[in-house]
Amino acid sequence: MRKKVVAGNWKMNMDYTSGITLFSEIINMVNDEVRGDQEVIVCSPFIHLHGLSQYTKDTGKVSIGAQNCHQEASGAYTGEISAGMIKSVGASYVILGHSERRQYFGETNELLAKKADAAITNGLNPIFCVGETLEERNSEKHFEVIKQQLNEGIFHLPANDFSKVIIAYEPVWAIGTGVTASKEQAQEIHAFIRTQIAEKYDTSVAENTSILYGGSCNPKNASELFAQKDIDGGLIGGASLKSRDFTDIIKAFNN
């Protein structure tokens, strides 16, 4: 049985004090209100990770993750953070290949393959993002784009390492725009991704891989999205910055 997952991506938001306050609210709400075995992950800016880890010691319901890591273990890479550093402060996850990293920082599939290796070597579980732009969808290249991102980014991993990966589908045209893919559009892509995994590995691996939807998911649409056969949760952006909204999305599994 694959895991149901809701992961929050704070992006470049929240100073240290605000982040700790928000996380404390999320922890309390999850403990008080969430019933079920869904996994909750909060991926914060690097500055928060150590502070957040202090709150997770007494609860097994919320894990923490980073939003990026460097592909090398150490060295003269001023301003960068290694996977080992992230792991050392108590994080369990790291987002890799987010569309904003691909767009603004020129991250390629080849680079992301190295980052995936670094994450797994250091005991981090990658949340690996794939997705198409509006132009690629309108040109009917979305399946081709996603297949290439999978093949070049993570399909080099042996099955035992691949089992540590969560995939997040981001329709880039829906991120931060308020536009959401219909449940049918989202399910179609999630099913396609699962088929690709089955062809690369086998059906068992595919059926045990969690695939999250990551495009303007909110408390109003979460239930219908999460009810789809191949959608196992969400990678949540803006709504993860509001404890009430984020908790209500987590609770959507129980609606």
C-alpha positions as CSV (number, residue, x, y, z in Angstrom):
1,M,0.0,0.0,0.0
2,R,1.6,3.3,-1.1
3,K,1.7,6.2,1.3
4,K,-0.7,9.1,1.2
5,V,1.4,12.3,1.5
6,V,0.8,16.0,1.8
7,A,4.0,18.0,1.6
8,G,4.2,21.8,2.1
9,N,6.7,23.9,0.2
10,W,7.2,27.2,1.8
11,K,9.4,28.5,-1.0
12,M,11.3,31.7,-0.1
13,N,8.9,32.8,2.6
14,M,8.9,33.3,6.4
15,D,11.6,34.8,8.5
16,Y,12.8,32.5,11.3
17,T,10.3,33.5,14.0
18,S,7.4,33.4,11.6
19,G,8.4,30.0,10.4
20,I,8.7,28.5,13.9
21,T,5.3,30.0,14.8
22,L,3.6,28.6,11.7
23,F,5.1,25.1,12.2
24,S,4.0,25.1,15.8
25,E,0.5,25.8,14.7
26,I,0.6,23.1,12.1
27,I,2.0,20.5,14.6
28,N,-0.8,21.3,17.0
29,M,-3.5,21.2,14.4
30,V,-2.3,17.9,13.0
31,N,-2.1,16.3,16.4
32,D,-5.6,17.5,17.3
33,E,-7.5,17.1,14.1
34,V,-5.9,14.7,11.6
35,R,-7.0,11.1,11.8
36,G,-5.4,8.7,9.4
37,D,-2.0,7.4,8.3
38,Q,-1.2,10.1,5.8
39,E,2.3,11.4,6.0
40,V,2.8,15.2,6.5
41,I,6.0,16.9,5.3
42,V,7.0,20.5,5.6
43,C,9.8,21.7,3.3
44,S,11.1,25.0,4.6
45,P,14.0,27.3,3.8
46,F,17.3,26.1,5.1
47,I,17.3,28.6,8.0
48,H,14.3,26.9,9.7
49,L,15.3,23.3,9.5
50,H,17.2,22.9,12.8
51,G,14.5,24.8,14.7
52,L,11.7,22.8,13.1
53,S,13.4,19.5,14.0
54,Q,13.1,20.4,17.7
55,Y,9.3,20.3,17.3
56,T,9.3,16.9,15.5
57,K,11.0,15.0,18.3
58,D,7.8,14.4,20.2
59,T,5.5,13.6,17.3
60,G,5.8,11.1,14.5
61,K,3.1,12.8,12.4
62,V,5.1,15.6,10.7
63,S,8.5,15.3,8.9
64,I,10.7,18.1,7.6
65,G,12.5,18.6,4.4
66,A,14.6,21.1,2.4
67,Q,13.8,22.6,-1.0
68,N,17.1,21.9,-2.7
69,C,20.5,20.5,-2.2
70,H,23.9,20.6,-3.9
71,Q,25.1,17.6,-5.9
72,E,28.5,17.5,-4.3
73,A,29.3,16.3,-0.7
74,S,31.5,19.3,0.2
75,G,33.9,21.8,-1.3
76,A,34.3,25.3,-2.5
77,Y,30.7,26.0,-3.4
78,T,30.0,29.3,-1.6
79,G,26.4,29.6,-0.6
80,E,25.4,26.0,-1.3
81,I,24.1,23.4,1.1
82,S,24.9,19.7,0.8
83,A,22.6,16.8,1.3
84,G,24.7,15.7,4.3
85,M,24.3,19.0,6.0
86,I,20.5,18.8,5.5
87,K,20.4,15.4,7.0
88,S,22.5,16.4,10.0
89,V,19.8,18.9,11.2
90,G,17.1,16.3,11.2
91,A,15.5,16.6,7.8
92,S,14.2,13.5,6.0
93,Y,13.2,14.8,2.6
94,V,14.4,17.2,-0.1
95,I,12.5,18.7,-3.0
96,L,14.4,18.2,-6.3
97,G,13.7,19.6,-9.7
98,H,10.9,22.0,-8.8
99,S,9.9,24.0,-11.9
100,E,11.2,27.2,-10.3
101,R,14.6,25.6,-9.9
102,R,14.5,24.4,-13.5
103,Q,13.3,27.8,-14.8
104,Y,15.2,30.3,-12.7
105,F,18.4,28.4,-12.0
106,G,18.7,26.4,-15.2
107,E,18.7,23.0,-13.5
108,T,18.9,20.2,-16.0
109,N,17.8,16.6,-15.8
110,E,21.5,15.6,-15.8
111,L,22.2,17.8,-12.8
112,L,19.1,16.6,-11.0
113,A,20.2,13.0,-11.5
114,K,23.4,13.8,-9.5
115,K,21.3,15.6,-6.8
116,A,19.1,12.6,-6.5
117,D,22.2,10.4,-6.0
118,A,23.5,12.8,-3.4
119,A,20.2,12.9,-1.5
120,I,19.8,9.1,-1.4
121,T,23.5,8.5,-0.4
122,N,22.9,10.8,2.6
123,G,19.7,9.2,3.7
124,L,17.3,11.8,2.3
125,N,14.1,10.9,0.4
126,P,13.8,13.0,-2.8
127,I,10.5,14.6,-3.7
128,F,11.2,14.7,-7.4
129,C,9.2,17.1,-9.5
130,V,8.2,16.7,-13.1
131,G,5.8,18.7,-15.3
132,E,5.1,20.6,-18.4
133,T,4.8,24.3,-19.3
134,L,1.6,25.7,-20.9
135,E,3.5,25.9,-24.3
136,E,4.5,22.2,-24.0
137,R,0.9,21.2,-23.1
138,N,-0.6,23.2,-26.0
139,S,1.9,21.6,-28.3
140,E,0.8,18.2,-27.0
141,K,4.4,17.5,-25.9
142,H,3.5,17.0,-22.2
143,F,3.8,13.2,-22.2
144,E,7.2,13.4,-24.0
145,V,8.5,16.1,-21.6
146,I,7.6,14.2,-18.5
147,K,8.9,10.9,-19.9
148,Q,12.3,12.6,-20.6
149,Q,12.4,14.2,-17.1
150,L,11.8,10.7,-15.5
151,N,14.3,8.9,-17.8
152,E,17.1,11.4,-17.4
153,G,16.4,12.4,-13.8
154,I,15.7,9.3,-11.7
155,F,15.2,6.2,-13.8
156,H,19.0,5.5,-13.5
157,L,18.3,4.5,-9.9
158,P,18.2,0.9,-8.9
159,A,14.8,-0.3,-7.7
160,N,15.8,-0.2,-4.0
161,D,16.9,3.4,-4.2
162,F,13.9,4.4,-6.5
163,S,11.6,3.1,-3.7
164,K,12.8,6.1,-1.6
165,V,11.5,8.6,-4.2
166,I,8.2,10.5,-4.1
167,I,7.2,12.0,-7.4
168,A,5.4,15.3,-7.7
169,Y,3.6,16.2,-10.9
170,E,3.6,20.0,-11.4
171,P,1.6,21.4,-14.3
172,V,3.8,24.4,-14.5
173,W,1.0,26.4,-16.0
174,A,-1.0,26.0,-12.8
175,I,1.6,26.9,-10.2
176,G,0.8,30.2,-8.4
177,T,-1.7,31.1,-11.1
178,G,-4.8,30.0,-9.3
179,V,-5.5,27.8,-12.3
180,T,-5.8,24.1,-11.4
181,A,-5.7,21.1,-13.7
182,S,-9.0,19.4,-13.8
183,K,-9.1,16.1,-11.8
184,E,-9.3,14.3,-15.1
185,Q,-6.2,16.1,-16.5
186,A,-4.3,15.4,-13.3
187,Q,-5.3,11.8,-13.1
188,E,-4.3,11.2,-16.7
189,I,-0.8,12.4,-16.1
190,H,-0.4,10.6,-12.8
191,A,-1.6,7.3,-14.5
192,F,1.0,8.0,-17.3
193,I,3.8,8.4,-14.7
194,R,2.8,5.2,-13.0
195,T,2.8,3.4,-16.3
196,Q,6.3,4.7,-17.1
197,I,7.5,3.4,-13.7
198,A,6.0,0.0,-14.3
199,E,7.7,-0.2,-17.7
200,K,11.1,0.8,-16.3
201,Y,10.9,-1.3,-13.1
202,D,7.8,-3.4,-12.6
203,T,4.2,-3.2,-11.6
204,S,5.0,-3.7,-7.9
205,V,7.4,-0.7,-7.8
206,A,4.9,1.4,-9.7
207,E,2.0,0.6,-7.3
208,N,4.2,1.4,-4.3
209,T,5.4,4.8,-5.6
210,S,3.5,7.9,-4.2
211,I,2.7,10.5,-6.8
212,L,1.6,13.9,-5.6
213,Y,-0.2,16.7,-7.4
214,G,1.5,20.0,-7.3
215,G,-0.5,22.7,-9.0
216,S,-2.6,25.2,-6.9
217,C,-4.1,22.6,-4.7
218,N,-6.3,24.1,-2.0
219,P,-8.9,23.1,0.6
220,K,-11.7,23.4,-1.9
221,N,-10.3,21.1,-4.6
222,A,-8.1,18.7,-2.5
223,S,-10.8,16.1,-1.9
224,E,-11.7,15.6,-5.5
225,L,-8.1,15.5,-6.5
226,F,-7.0,13.0,-3.8
227,A,-10.0,10.8,-4.7
228,Q,-8.4,10.0,-8.0
229,K,-7.0,6.5,-8.4
230,D,-3.4,7.6,-9.0
231,I,-3.2,10.8,-7.0
232,D,-1.6,10.0,-3.6
233,G,-1.6,13.5,-2.2
234,G,-0.2,17.0,-2.9
235,L,2.8,19.2,-3.0
236,I,1.3,22.4,-1.6
237,G,2.7,25.9,-2.2
238,G,0.8,29.0,-1.1
239,A,-1.7,27.1,1.0
240,S,1.1,25.6,3.1
241,L,1.8,29.1,4.5
242,K,-1.6,29.1,6.3
243,S,-1.9,26.5,9.0
244,R,-5.7,26.3,8.7
245,D,-5.6,25.8,4.9
246,F,-2.7,23.3,5.1
247,T,-4.4,21.2,7.8
248,D,-7.7,21.2,5.9
249,I,-5.9,19.9,2.8
250,I,-4.3,17.1,4.9
251,K,-7.8,16.3,6.3
252,A,-9.1,16.0,2.7
253,F,-8.1,12.3,2.7
254,N,-10.8,11.7,5.3
255,N,-13.6,13.5,3.5
